[in-house]
């Protein structure tokens, strides 16, 4: 009872009654609770909608609503410390992660509020768990507190030396982890706005990888291995070595699945997703389908990762001409209630899929169920909705340009195609001279034969033949490019282009 009394005294000194959390009794009528309920139930379409709901026709509504948002935010942050992690949805590693961080924060607060007699036992208990789960940063912090306690407060040489050794080992591990994280951040910063291949990073990634292989010989922790495997795979990815990436990812999966303590689902998802991606690029349809199912097993419905799986599932079905399956995967994604909440960067790939879906509907490759209603599609609106990727000259912008030509051809807008291919000619000269855009370069030059042949089918076939042979000389599975650049194989698209032509001459004024 004395222990409880001392804790109550510490808490009382800090005015527990002023800590406001979500779900606190007596707050059900408060506006912040109504805002919380409304957001959680998707009752508001936008911030303006919520503002008008709480402060209708009030000239100071923006000011009042900002104050309301701050109030809810403070309560939400406070509530984080009271979330029950002992639920079936949390894995053992996730439970340990949240409990250890929460206990670590509690130890710091207790030490700062003269609660050392409670802080030290909690620190010792938590340290043991952090070592079991290899939470290096928390272990280092707690070991420092315990060393100081047994060296400076309660003199115990044996315990002080024990914690010194832990600090020595965890410090070395922590520095190794920081190095790996720094290397990974340096590499990934090059992919923020562009999805295109980055072969120039191969040497840097290889250097980092070699160094980390040596580091791993003397250091071993969960996080160090995780970041290192990401860099090992990234080295292969920037070289578009899909077989190499596949092997590294499978090695990582084997390592993490055979650990005594299973990792969080997101870890396994990360590497299974790479396996999915690589099998997609290598043309291994059955293996890709298997990997996609594994990915869904390790992610939650409606998350960014979930959308990522369906994104590549659409591409997979496009690649193998399973257009109705592609349509089903596309529909399942965009009909998800979370789709509208995706940021523009995450939605842009789906806008590209949408364009292809409507193109395939137009040419009769996809049959839309009678009960399913689709919104209308306008190519010009699509082009205006692609702000980020339009800057990606080596990446998905190639696909956007090609889609524009495909729709113009379907509509018989030959004059616009002539204008567009003139700009494409300049585009290929400026941007499509690197190895990883070779297939795109070939295909665009094939498209440029349309106006050069006055859209006469036989003439187009004849003039484009040399570029088609070059295209076929580098199969998609061997191309040095990312999946996003060639969502639908150019060989397939070319057949659809030819199907849109006839043996008549067409000019800009017709």
Beta strands, then each sheet from edge to edge (+ up, - down):
end
